[in-house]
């Protein structure tokens, strides 16, 4: 698990954080479903040119057999198990249809059907495995041991053995072992993994701290206030697991339709074979008609009606820096009618910048001189605010003087001697703006202040406007940051519904409130703290450049280049894909209905039945491939609903 680690405003060297935990990421080919699907696909691709090129059957026949066996044995086995439980799996119906196609010489059609199902199963298995990897990896954020103080004696104990009321000693550079309250000491804690705040937060006696967050310079004594099993980080894991196990209503509906369709086709096929036979029809004729019915009623065209538009949309989005994880995810993105956005790292870039330099009248300094003085004092520090101040001075081309006697105090700032004068730079106790206000003094006299805010993404306003046009309502801002900072970002982006100071479970509650009102919400975030909301939302998109592993794995899609305007673009593309899916389903349904009625009422020649079946399959496939065009990404109108 990768996480951002910030030092404090002090520059006294902090203890090095423990090395990152090893990544526990499942390899694709470690999954048996992926290996079998790959074997089936390779065999099919080797056989296809031989078959189409008129080669002897003995050259491609064994390859088709391998494709059938490798891709079909597992769904066939699952289907047989379902039969033992008196249910009919649609995958078994597909296997039967594929074998039926092969039995009347349509080996290629059956093999293609097998490959489609095998690949779909492998993708589903991979998505499930990767989500499980990320949930397990999240547990690495919380330390396994903590220093407990009992009667003045220190002992290292497993965090699982901690109890409410225990007193912990958290040294500089250590992660906090449990949710609790600071009882002694002052330090700055990087809690971006929980709240998403872009800079470390000063913690003093009486302040709450969270398990898994990183303490900077300054030792803290923390009283445990919550059982480790009920910590915020543990609740994040639980929320993600619960949301991942929950089936969407659409998925449940499709499963019911699949079951009924499979039973109906099997029953109808048996009837088409048995009824004429009972009235004296020829066995061969009855079998041929039943097999023709099985072919024309098989849902090959229905399968291709859905997948090409969605897969084409996925490919097109990928070319523009948006990775959509599955066809199901692409479809869900087009269903949303409301949006909610995180602030830090989503609407903003997640790094502070100097936005105002305010020398006091009578200080004798202008803006450049005040900034240069502050940068000289901050230059030895590695704190995010210090780096932002130094970067601002360099951007203006200012000379940063050397400093001596550099010292730092957690929560109070830095002190250094610059040009013979003692300069102190530290946070103001009462901020003047929505951002972080820093005071600059020289020999005890206040010279002025600097204001640092999280930099808004250049395309944030355009993206929120586009999302408003798509859904008919402005997005909601859900952030763990403070209310003034949230209000500043909301004003700049046209957002009116602002909810600040939220923990991860509060974001989930806000989403469930909207969904309880009948809305399908898209949530966009980037951090570990956003993962539960990404999992609980109808659809989730993560910002990829600085996004946490868990957020990237939990989200339905990832914006790789952090271009926020890609979010409304992929939603529009998804809506176009869903409309093409509907068009294709109508086409496929019309062909299947017409061919089935022809076979039942009249006499449908087998070659004509195969031609009609394959023709509808090709037609819906080509229709779906339209979304591969560049114009499909650029020209989708914002009002598409």
C-alpha positions as semicolon CSV with decimal commas, in nm:
position;residue;x (nm);y (nm);z (nm)
1;X;0,000;0,000;0,000
2;X;0,144;0,337;-0,101
3;X;0,069;0,638;0,116
4;X;0,188;0,995;0,131
5;X;0,423;1,071;0,418
6;X;0,482;1,431;0,525
7;X;0,730;1,558;0,779
8;X;0,644;1,834;1,022
9;X;0,721;2,203;1,010
10;X;1,022;2,128;1,224
11;X;1,336;2,029;1,050
12;X;1,495;1,831;1,325
13;X;1,535;1,491;1,161
14;X;1,239;1,270;1,234
15;X;1,259;0,898;1,276
16;X;1,232;0,728;0,944
17;X;0,899;0,568;0,887
18;X;0,885;0,195;0,861
19;X;0,936;0,054;0,512
20;X;0,620;0,014;0,311
21;X;0,443;-0,316;0,337
22;X;0,492;-0,548;0,042
23;X;0,225;-0,518;-0,223
24;X;-0,018;-0,807;-0,220
25;X;-0,145;-0,775;-0,576
26;X;-0,285;-1,080;-0,748
27;X;-0,121;-1,144;-1,084
28;X;-0,360;-1,191;-1,375
29;X;-0,228;-1,533;-1,473
30;X;-0,236;-1,646;-1,110
31;X;-0,612;-1,682;-1,159
32;X;-0,718;-2,014;-1,313
33;X;-1,007;-1,840;-1,492
34;X;-0,759;-1,613;-1,670
35;X;-0,533;-1,902;-1,771
36;X;-0,819;-2,104;-1,917
37;X;-0,962;-1,801;-2,098
38;X;-0,620;-1,723;-2,247
39;X;-0,578;-2,081;-2,366
40;X;-0,923;-2,075;-2,525
41;X;-0,857;-1,742;-2,697
42;X;-0,517;-1,847;-2,833
43;X;-0,656;-2,171;-2,972
44;X;-0,945;-1,985;-3,135
45;X;-0,718;-1,723;-3,292
46;X;-0,493;-1,996;-3,433
47;X;-0,787;-2,188;-3,579
48;X;-0,975;-1,891;-3,724
49;X;-0,742;-1,802;-4,017
50;X;-0,705;-2,170;-4,108
51;X;-1,083;-2,215;-4,113
52;X;-1,153;-1,899;-4,311
53;X;-0,865;-1,972;-4,548
54;X;-1,007;-2,307;-4,656
55;X;-0,744;-2,526;-4,490
56;X;-0,824;-2,894;-4,429
57;X;-1,044;-2,958;-4,125
58;X;-0,777;-3,166;-3,956
59;X;-0,558;-2,853;-3,925
60;X;-0,806;-2,638;-3,736
61;X;-1,046;-2,893;-3,590
62;X;-0,821;-2,987;-3,294
63;X;-0,761;-2,617;-3,222
64;X;-1,135;-2,550;-3,205
65;X;-1,164;-2,851;-2,974
66;X;-0,904;-2,698;-2,743
67;X;-1,094;-2,366;-2,746
68;X;-1,416;-2,547;-2,655
69;X;-1,255;-2,751;-2,378
70;X;-1,041;-2,478;-2,222
71;X;-1,312;-2,214;-2,215
72;X;-1,615;-2,432;-2,164
73;X;-1,532;-2,692;-1,902
74;X;-1,571;-2,459;-1,603
75;X;-1,907;-2,299;-1,696
76;X;-2,029;-2,645;-1,796
77;X;-1,930;-2,781;-1,454
78;X;-2,094;-2,487;-1,276
79;X;-2,406;-2,540;-1,484
80;X;-2,421;-2,906;-1,388
81;X;-2,382;-2,814;-1,022
82;X;-2,667;-2,566;-1,063
83;X;-2,878;-2,842;-1,215
84;X;-2,818;-3,054;-0,905
85;X;-2,966;-2,766;-0,704
86;X;-3,265;-2,755;-0,940
87;X;-3,167;-2,428;-1,108
88;X;-3,065;-2,368;-1,467
89;X;-2,757;-2,158;-1,528
90;X;-2,760;-1,956;-1,850
91;X;-2,391;-2,042;-1,897
92;X;-2,488;-2,406;-1,934
93;X;-2,737;-2,303;-2,200
94;X;-2,457;-2,128;-2,386
95;X;-2,242;-2,440;-2,370
96;X;-2,530;-2,648;-2,504
97;X;-2,587;-2,393;-2,783
98;X;-2,217;-2,399;-2,870
99;X;-2,215;-2,779;-2,883
100;X;-2,536;-2,770;-3,085
101;X;-2,377;-2,533;-3,332
102;X;-2,078;-2,764;-3,362
103;X;-2,303;-3,066;-3,412
104;X;-2,451;-2,915;-3,727
105;X;-2,121;-2,785;-3,860
106;X;-2,116;-2,430;-3,715
107;X;-1,800;-2,491;-3,516
108;X;-1,669;-2,134;-3,548
109;X;-1,989;-1,984;-3,402
110;X;-1,976;-2,211;-3,102
111;X;-1,609;-2,145;-3,040
112;X;-1,663;-1,768;-3,050
113;X;-1,942;-1,802;-2,796
114;X;-1,716;-2,006;-2,568
115;X;-1,435;-1,750;-2,591
116;X;-1,669;-1,462;-2,504
117;X;-1,793;-1,636;-2,191
118;X;-1,449;-1,748;-2,079
119;X;-1,308;-1,395;-2,113
120;X;-1,600;-1,243;-1,925
121;X;-1,552;-1,487;-1,639
122;X;-1,180;-1,410;-1,620
123;X;-1,243;-1,034;-1,600
124;X;-1,495;-1,083;-1,322
125;X;-1,253;-1,302;-1,126
126;X;-0,973;-1,048;-1,167
127;X;-1,189;-0,759;-1,046
128;X;-1,292;-0,958;-0,739
129;X;-0,932;-1,056;-0,660
130;X;-0,796;-0,702;-0,700
131;X;-1,062;-0,560;-0,468
132;X;-0,975;-0,822;-0,207
133;X;-0,603;-0,736;-0,246
134;X;-0,670;-0,370;-0,179
135;X;-0,887;-0,432;0,125
136;X;-0,616;-0,652;0,274
137;X;-0,350;-0,395;0,184
138;X;-0,541;-0,123;0,368
139;X;-0,480;-0,308;0,692
140;X;-0,106;-0,243;0,644
141;X;-0,169;0,126;0,720
142;X;-0,241;0,042;1,082
143;X;0,068;-0,061;1,283
144;X;0,077;-0,407;1,432
145;X;0,240;-0,293;1,757
146;X;0,221;0,009;1,985
147;X;0,411;0,141;2,287
148;X;0,188;0,120;2,594
149;X;0,276;0,313;2,908
150;X;0,173;0,146;3,235
151;X;0,282;0,291;3,567
152;X;0,570;0,480;3,407
153;X;0,693;0,165;3,233
154;X;0,694;0,132;2,853
155;X;0,613;-0,195;2,678
156;X;0,559;-0,290;2,314
157;X;0,230;-0,474;2,268
158;X;0,022;-0,588;1,968
159;X;-0,236;-0,326;1,876
160;X;-0,501;-0,598;1,885
161;X;-0,441;-0,627;2,263
162;X;-0,506;-0,257;2,332
163;X;-0,810;-0,165;2,536
164;X;-1,004;0,153;2,592
165;X;-0,823;0,363;2,851
166;X;-0,469;0,244;2,768
167;X;-0,203;0,516;2,743
168;X;0,018;0,506;2,433
169;X;0,348;0,677;2,360
170;X;0,374;0,776;1,993
171;X;0,724;0,887;1,897
172;X;0,813;1,106;1,597
173;X;0,777;0,919;1,268
174;X;0,555;0,647;1,414
175;X;0,201;0,561;1,314
176;X;-0,067;0,593;1,579
177;X;-0,186;0,252;1,695
178;X;-0,547;0,325;1,788
179;X;-0,815;0,592;1,777
180;X;-0,780;0,808;2,083
181;X;-0,728;1,150;2,244
182;X;-0,400;1,334;2,298
183;X;-0,336;1,381;2,670
184;X;0,018;1,520;2,654
185;X;0,253;1,660;2,391
186;X;0,214;1,858;2,069
187;X;0,280;1,740;1,718
188;X;0,161;1,758;1,362
189;X;-0,014;1,448;1,234
190;X;-0,048;1,358;0,868
191;X;-0,402;1,221;0,856
192;X;-0,459;1,242;0,480
193;X;-0,539;0,870;0,473
194;X;-0,846;0,933;0,690
195;X;-0,970;1,288;0,629
196;X;-0,800;1,376;0,299
197;X;-0,650;1,697;0,443
198;X;-0,362;1,814;0,228
199;X;-0,131;1,928;0,512
200;X;-0,051;1,779;0,855
201;X;-0,279;1,890;1,138
202;X;-0,151;2,026;1,470
203;X;-0,253;1,800;1,757
204;X;-0,256;1,921;2,116
205;X;-0,398;1,778;2,441
206;X;-0,769;1,715;2,395
207;X;-0,752;1,659;2,019
208;X;-0,865;1,334;1,858
209;X;-0,625;1,119;1,655
210;X;-0,686;0,815;1,434
211;X;-0,520;0,479;1,399
212;X;-0,290;0,452;1,098
213;X;-0,213;0,825;1,076
214;X;0,150;0,939;1,089
215;X;0,292;1,144;1,376
216;X;0,559;1,398;1,282
217;X;0,819;1,562;1,507
218;X;0,696;1,579;1,865
219;X;0,611;1,287;2,094
220;X;0,245;1,236;2,183
221;X;0,079;1,051;2,467
222;X;-0,254;0,920;2,350
223;X;-0,537;0,765;2,554
224;X;-0,716;0,488;2,361
225;X;-1,083;0,581;2,322
226;X;-1,201;0,311;2,082
227;X;-1,138;-0,060;2,053
228;X;-0,887;-0,128;1,769
229;X;-1,143;-0,349;1,597
230;X;-1,377;-0,049;1,579
231;X;-1,123;0,212;1,465
232;X;-1,192;0,442;1,173
233;X;-0,946;0,252;0,952
234;X;-1,113;-0,080;1,044
235;X;-1,454;0,065;0,965
236;X;-1,325;0,174;0,622
237;X;-1,230;-0,188;0,551
238;X;-1,573;-0,307;0,662
239;X;-1,757;-0,048;0,455
240;X;-1,564;-0,140;0,139
241;X;-1,618;-0,513;0,192
242;X;-1,990;-0,469;0,252
243;X;-2,039;-0,245;-0,051
244;X;-1,838;-0,483;-0,273
245;X;-2,058;-0,776;-0,171
246;X;-2,382;-0,590;-0,239
247;X;-2,546;-0,669;-0,572
248;X;-2,703;-0,385;-0,766
249;X;-3,078;-0,416;-0,836
250;X;-3,000;-0,424;-1,209
251;X;-2,771;-0,724;-1,158
252;X;-3,037;-0,908;-0,958
253;X;-3,295;-0,835;-1,228
254;X;-3,065;-0,968;-1,502
255;X;-3,004;-1,287;-1,304
256;X;-3,378;-1,349;-1,284
257;X;-3,420;-1,288;-1,657
258;X;-3,129;-1,520;-1,736
259;X;-3,282;-1,801;-1,534
260;X;-3,623;-1,764;-1,695
261;X;-3,476;-1,732;-2,044
262;X;-3,263;-2,042;-2,002
263;X;-3,554;-2,250;-1,875
264;X;-3,776;-2,119;-2,154
265;X;-3,532;-2,201;-2,434
266;X;-3,467;-2,552;-2,304
267;X;-3,837;-2,620;-2,262
268;X;-3,916;-2,479;-2,605
269;X;-3,638;-2,680;-2,771
270;X;-3,767;-3,001;-2,618
271;X;-4,117;-2,914;-2,729
272;X;-4,005;-2,834;-3,083
273;X;-3,838;-3,176;-3,094
274;X;-4,093;-3,385;-2,905
275;X;-4,430;-3,259;-3,027
276;X;-4,376;-3,320;-3,400
277;X;-4,215;-3,653;-3,318
278;X;-4,522;-3,753;-3,119
279;X;-4,743;-3,678;-3,419
280;X;-4,538;-3,899;-3,647
281;X;-4,278;-3,663;-3,782
282;X;-3,949;-3,803;-3,907
283;X;-3,684;-3,826;-3,636
284;X;-3,419;-3,654;-3,847
285;X;-3,655;-3,374;-3,948
286;X;-3,766;-3,321;-3,587
287;X;-3,408;-3,314;-3,465
288;X;-3,303;-3,074;-3,740
289;X;-3,590;-2,837;-3,663
290;X;-3,514;-2,849;-3,289
291;X;-3,145;-2,786;-3,351
292;X;-3,232;-2,496;-3,582
293;X;-3,453;-2,357;-3,308
294;X;-3,168;-2,391;-3,056
295;X;-2,936;-2,203;-3,290
296;X;-3,171;-1,916;-3,377
297;X;-3,294;-1,884;-3,015
298;X;-2,943;-1,884;-2,871
299;X;-2,851;-1,544;-2,729
300;X;-2,528;-1,493;-2,925
301;X;-2,664;-1,175;-3,080
302;X;-2,790;-1,062;-2,740
303;X;-2,442;-1,112;-2,592
304;X;-2,281;-0,918;-2,874
305;X;-2,555;-0,657;-2,857
306;X;-2,431;-0,562;-2,513
307;X;-2,056;-0,611;-2,522
308;X;-1,928;-0,432;-2,837
309;X;-2,074;-0,089;-2,750
310;X;-1,949;-0,111;-2,392
311;X;-1,607;-0,250;-2,482
312;X;-1,569;0,006;-2,762
313;X;-1,654;0,281;-2,517
314;X;-1,398;0,138;-2,273
315;X;-1,131;0,139;-2,545
316;X;-1,217;0,494;-2,651
317;X;-1,210;0,618;-2,293
318;X;-0,875;0,445;-2,241
319;X;-0,725;0,636;-2,533
320;X;-0,826;0,957;-2,355
321;X;-0,680;0,865;-2,017
322;X;-0,983;0,710;-1,845
323;X;-0,958;0,344;-1,747
324;X;-1,303;0,191;-1,703
325;X;-1,266;-0,145;-1,535
326;X;-1,548;-0,345;-1,689
327;X;-1,849;-0,334;-1,915
328;X;-2,071;-0,333;-1,607
329;X;-1,885;-0,028;-1,475
330;X;-1,921;0,151;-1,808
331;X;-2,294;0,084;-1,809
332;X;-2,338;0,209;-1,453
333;X;-2,159;0,535;-1,530
334;X;-2,430;0,617;-1,782
335;X;-2,709;0,561;-1,530
336;X;-2,607;0,834;-1,284
337;X;-2,835;1,133;-1,224
338;X;-2,644;1,304;-0,941
339;X;-2,278;1,363;-0,856
340;X;-2,070;1,411;-0,542
341;X;-1,708;1,523;-0,538
342;X;-1,422;1,508;-0,291
343;X;-1,217;1,827;-0,251
344;X;-0,851;1,756;-0,177
345;X;-0,685;1,578;-0,468
346;X;-1,003;1,585;-0,674
347;X;-1,125;1,940;-0,727
348;X;-0,788;2,057;-0,601
349;X;-0,440;1,928;-0,676
350;X;-0,373;1,826;-0,315
351;X;-0,068;2,053;-0,271
352;X;-0,064;2,395;-0,099
353;X;0,048;2,710;-0,277
354;X;0,100;3,068;-0,164
355;X;-0,203;3,268;-0,274
356;X;-0,150;3,592;-0,080
357;X;0,149;3,782;0,061
358;X;0,048;4,061;0,299
359;X;0,322;4,277;0,450
360;X;0,204;4,501;0,734
361;X;0,210;4,877;0,674
362;X;0,518;5,017;0,840
363;X;0,711;4,691;0,824
364;X;0,939;4,836;0,560
365;X;0,891;4,530;0,339
366;X;0,708;4,477;0,015
367;X;0,554;4,145;-0,090
368;X;0,873;4,009;-0,247
369;X;1,088;4,100;0,052
370;X;0,844;3,940;0,297
371;X;0,820;3,623;0,090
372;X;1,198;3,601;0,048
373;X;1,250;3,638;0,424
374;X;0,998;3,364;0,501
375;X;1,151;3,137;0,237
376;X;1,498;3,183;0,387
377;X;1,375;3,069;0,727
378;X;1,174;2,779;0,582
379;X;1,435;2,658;0,332
380;X;1,584;2,380;0,553
381;X;1,237;2,238;0,631
382;X;1,067;1,957;0,438
383;X;0,716;2,042;0,557
384;X;0,459;2,083;0,273
385;X;0,393;2,445;0,373
386;X;0,764;2,518;0,381
387;X;0,813;2,368;0,035
388;X;0,524;2,578;-0,096
389;X;0,674;2,901;0,044
390;X;1,018;2,829;-0,099
391;X;0,863;2,732;-0,435
392;X;0,668;3,060;-0,444
393;X;0,986;3,260;-0,384
394;X;1,170;3,076;-0,660
395;X;0,877;3,125;-0,898
396;X;0,911;3,500;-0,846
397;X;1,285;3,478;-0,905
398;X;1,371;3,592;-0,552
399;X;1,706;3,532;-0,387
400;X;1,672;3,308;-0,081
401;X;1,931;3,402;0,180
402;X;2,118;3,149;0,392
403;X;1,986;3,084;0,742
404;X;2,168;2,973;1,056
405;X;2,051;2,828;1,384
406;X;1,745;2,663;1,233
407;X;1,507;2,514;1,490
408;X;1,147;2,403;1,478
409;X;0,868;2,347;1,730
410;X;0,579;2,117;1,640
411;X;0,263;2,319;1,594
412;X;0,443;2,651;1,633
413;X;0,667;2,679;1,330
414;X;1,033;2,740;1,254
415;X;1,291;2,987;1,378
416;X;1,616;3,079;1,205
417;X;1,871;3,360;1,200
418;X;1,862;3,544;0,866
419;X;2,103;3,837;0,805
420;X;2,163;3,867;1,180
421;X;1,796;3,877;1,276
422;X;1,583;3,607;1,436
423;X;1,300;3,521;1,197
424;X;1,003;3,310;1,303
425;X;0,748;3,159;1,063
426;X;0,448;2,976;1,203
427;X;0,076;2,922;1,165
428;X;-0,161;3,186;1,295
429;X;-0,379;3,075;1,584
430;X;-0,682;3,242;1,423
431;X;-0,668;3,202;1,044
432;X;-0,769;3,505;0,844
433;X;-0,872;3,312;0,533
434;X;-1,010;2,978;0,425
435;X;-0,657;2,852;0,369
436;X;-0,365;2,830;0,610
437;X;-0,239;3,165;0,742
438;X;0,132;3,188;0,827
439;X;0,275;3,472;1,039
440;X;0,626;3,608;0,974
441;X;0,806;3,790;1,259
442;X;1,154;3,938;1,287
443;X;1,308;3,991;1,630
444;X;0,960;3,946;1,776
445;X;0,793;4,208;1,558
446;X;0,516;4,097;1,320
447;X;0,607;4,179;0,961
448;X;0,310;4,030;0,779
449;X;0,131;3,712;0,683
450;X;0,124;3,459;0,402
451;X;-0,189;3,270;0,298
452;X;-0,155;2,920;0,153
453;X;-0,441;2,730;-0,007
454;X;-0,479;2,404;-0,190
455;X;-0,446;2,476;-0,563
456;X;-0,771;2,440;-0,756
457;X;-0,746;2,228;-1,070
458;X;-0,763;2,449;-1,381
459;X;-1,054;2,249;-1,524
460;X;-1,252;2,213;-1,199
461;X;-1,513;2,480;-1,281
462;X;-1,564;2,348;-1,634
463;X;-1,602;1,991;-1,507
464;X;-1,861;2,083;-1,242
465;X;-2,056;2,286;-1,497
466;X;-2,059;1,992;-1,738
467;X;-2,173;1,753;-1,462
468;X;-2,449;1,997;-1,370
469;X;-2,565;2,000;-1,732
470;X;-2,557;1,620;-1,750
471;X;-2,757;1,554;-1,433
472;X;-2,967;1,867;-1,403
473;X;-2,835;1,941;-1,054
474;X;-2,505;2,083;-0,928
475;X;-2,263;1,835;-0,766
476;X;-2,238;1,798;-0,389
477;X;-1,900;1,863;-0,224
478;X;-1,811;1,598;0,038
479;X;-1,481;1,666;0,215
480;X;-1,298;1,593;0,535
481;X;-1,138;1,938;0,519
482;X;-1,258;2,237;0,720
483;X;-1,565;2,440;0,627
484;X;-1,390;2,765;0,520
485;X;-1,157;2,578;0,282
486;X;-1,450;2,381;0,141
487;X;-1,655;2,699;0,093
488;X;-1,373;2,864;-0,103
489;X;-1,352;2,573;-0,346
490;X;-1,730;2,552;-0,376
491;X;-1,756;2,920;-0,463
492;X;-1,489;2,886;-0,731
493;X;-1,661;2,587;-0,892
494;X;-2,027;2,685;-0,860
495;X;-2,115;2,420;-0,602
496;X;-2,384;2,515;-0,350
497;X;-2,431;2,192;-0,151
498;X;-2,119;2,175;0,070
499;X;-2,057;1,924;0,351
500;X;-1,727;1,961;0,534
501;X;-1,543;1,799;0,829
502;X;-1,663;1,455;0,720
503;X;-1,514;1,121;0,819
504;X;-1,538;0,834;0,566
505;X;-1,858;0,697;0,716
506;X;-2,018;1,043;0,694
507;X;-1,950;1,051;0,320
508;X;-2,113;0,710;0,283
509;X;-2,412;0,830;0,486
510;X;-2,449;1,135;0,259
511;X;-2,448;0,911;-0,050
512;X;-2,702;0,674;0,102
513;X;-2,922;0,969;0,186
514;X;-2,926;1,070;-0,181
515;X;-2,981;0,714;-0,298
516;X;-3,266;0,684;-0,047
517;X;-3,425;0,973;-0,232
518;X;-3,408;0,774;-0,555
519;X;-3,088;0,923;-0,700
520;X;-2,808;0,726;-0,864
521;X;-2,494;0,904;-0,750
522;X;-2,150;0,922;-0,910
523;X;-1,876;0,989;-0,653
524;X;-1,532;1,117;-0,757
525;X;-1,242;1,095;-0,508
526;X;-0,879;0,996;-0,468
527;X;-0,778;0,895;-0,116
528;X;-0,809;0,597;0,116
529;X;-1,070;0,798;0,302
530;X;-1,275;0,810;-0,020
531;X;-1,273;0,434;-0,079
532;X;-1,592;0,357;0,117
533;X;-1,780;0,628;-0,072
534;X;-1,641;0,503;-0,404
535;X;-1,765;0,155;-0,317
536;X;-2,103;0,265;-0,184
537;X;-2,190;0,503;-0,470
538;X;-2,382;0,381;-0,774
539;X;-2,061;0,453;-0,970
540;X;-1,718;0,573;-0,857
541;X;-1,431;0,744;-1,037
542;X;-1,083;0,785;-0,881
543;X;-0,820;1,042;-0,973
544;X;-0,526;0,828;-1,075
545;X;-0,206;1,031;-1,046
546;X;-0,198;1,061;-0,667
547;X;-0,484;0,829;-0,581
548;X;-0,437;0,564;-0,314
549;X;-0,422;0,198;-0,413
550;X;-0,753;0,124;-0,241
551;X;-0,932;0,412;-0,412
552;X;-0,798;0,304;-0,751
553;X;-0,906;-0,057;-0,700
554;X;-1,246;0,026;-0,550
555;X;-1,351;0,278;-0,815
556;X;-1,531;0,176;-1,132
557;X;-1,302;0,399;-1,338
558;X;-0,969;0,582;-1,299
559;X;-0,878;0,918;-1,454
560;X;-0,512;0,846;-1,525
561;X;-0,398;1,197;-1,617
562;X;-0,607;1,372;-1,349
563;X;-0,801;1,567;-1,612
564;X;-1,124;1,642;-1,430
565;X;-1,310;1,728;-1,751
566;X;-1,267;1,363;-1,850
567;X;-1,529;1,274;-1,585
568;X;-1,830;1,429;-1,764
569;X;-1,684;1,311;-2,095
570;X;-1,682;0,946;-1,991
571;X;-2,033;0,979;-1,848
572;X;-2,155;1,111;-2,184
573;X;-1,975;0,829;-2,365
574;X;-2,136;0,575;-2,132
575;X;-2,480;0,715;-2,208
576;X;-2,417;0,678;-2,579
577;X;-2,302;0,320;-2,520
578;X;-2,619;0,241;-2,325
579;X;-2,833;0,378;-2,606
580;X;-2,647;0,161;-2,858
581;X;-2,696;-0,139;-2,629
582;X;-3,069;-0,071;-2,635
583;X;-3,065;-0,037;-3,015
584;X;-2,875;-0,364;-3,046
585;X;-3,109;-0,547;-2,811
586;X;-3,403;-0,435;-3,023
587;X;-3,225;-0,555;-3,339
588;X;-3,124;-0,887;-3,180
589;X;-3,467;-0,941;-3,030
590;X;-3,637;-0,869;-3,361
591;X;-3,416;-1,117;-3,548
592;X;-3,454;-1,387;-3,284
593;X;-3,831;-1,343;-3,267
594;X;-3,870;-1,348;-3,647
595;X;-3,647;-1,652;-3,697
596;X;-3,804;-1,844;-3,409
597;X;-4,156;-1,776;-3,538
598;X;-4,048;-1,877;-3,887
599;X;-3,906;-2,202;-3,755
600;X;-4,218;-2,275;-3,548
601;X;-4,488;-2,166;-3,792
602;X;-4,326;-2,249;-4,122
603;X;-4,015;-2,433;-4,230
604;X;-3,695;-2,236;-4,177
605;X;-3,408;-2,387;-4,376
606;X;-3,106;-2,440;-4,158
607;X;-2,868;-2,238;-4,381
608;X;-3,110;-1,947;-4,378
609;X;-3,150;-1,974;-4,001
610;X;-2,774;-1,970;-3,954
611;X;-2,742;-1,678;-4,198
612;X;-3,008;-1,480;-4,014
613;X;-2,857;-1,560;-3,677
614;X;-2,505;-1,472;-3,785
615;X;-2,625;-1,169;-3,979
616;X;-2,789;-1,022;-3,672
617;X;-2,474;-1,097;-3,474
618;X;-2,252;-0,917;-3,724
619;X;-2,495;-0,625;-3,748
620;X;-2,511;-0,556;-3,377
621;X;-2,133;-0,604;-3,349
622;X;-2,061;-0,344;-3,616
623;X;-2,314;-0,107;-3,464
624;X;-2,137;-0,127;-3,131
625;X;-1,797;-0,066;-3,287
626;X;-1,909;0,284;-3,387
627;X;-1,799;0,403;-3,044
628;X;-1,436;0,337;-3,132
629;X;-1,436;0,652;-3,346
630;X;-1,266;0,964;-3,215
631;X;-1,584;1,163;-3,274
632;X;-1,768;0,946;-3,020
633;X;-1,557;1,102;-2,741
634;X;-1,562;1,459;-2,870
635;X;-1,912;1,505;-3,002
636;X;-2,133;1,358;-2,730
637;X;-2,367;1,642;-2,632
638;X;-2,384;1,735;-2,265
639;X;-2,762;1,704;-2,255
640;X;-2,761;1,333;-2,342
641;X;-2,967;1,162;-2,077
